[in-house]
Amino acid sequence: AIMAGVFEEWIELGFIVAVMVANVIIGAVQEGRAEAATKAITAMVSAAAVVERNGRRQTVDAATLVPGDVVIVAAGDRLAADVRWLEASSLQVAEAVLFLLSEAASYTTGAVLKISGGR
């Protein structure tokens, strides 16, 4: 662009500057879209749980779950914590990604077995 200006090639100088400006605008737009997509993905991935605390249902960040929280799970929910099932009907969990299983695992409610020698 500088050389075009030095040699007084004004048409080429104008074309080069226009292309540079267009490139900056396109880059800024793409960066904004990428940032928005990153925020959307982060929102989808961040785990939340519906819990019953003090008789009220509320949505909390999964990282704030504590022993004793009653987690309310619906079809399609993702679980970000280990839970003990108090009540379930035809419950199946797709654990294939975690444990390389070929089909969904089935679970039931019931007492947790105490392992001998455990605390």
HELIX and SHEET records of a PDB file:
HELIX    1   1 ILE A    2  VAL A    6  1                                   5    
HELIX    2   2 TRP A   10  VAL A   45  1                                  36    
HELIX    3   3 ALA A   62  THR A   64  5                                   3    
HELIX    4   4 ALA A   96  PHE A   99  1                                   4    
SHEET    1   A 3 ARG A  56  ASP A  61  0                                        
SHEET    2   A 3 ALA A  48  ARG A  53 -1                                        
SHEET    3   A 3 VAL A  70  ILE A  72 -1                                        
SHEET    1   B 2 GLN A  92  VAL A  93  0                                        
SHEET    2   B 2 ALA A 105  SER A 106 -1                                        
END                                                                             
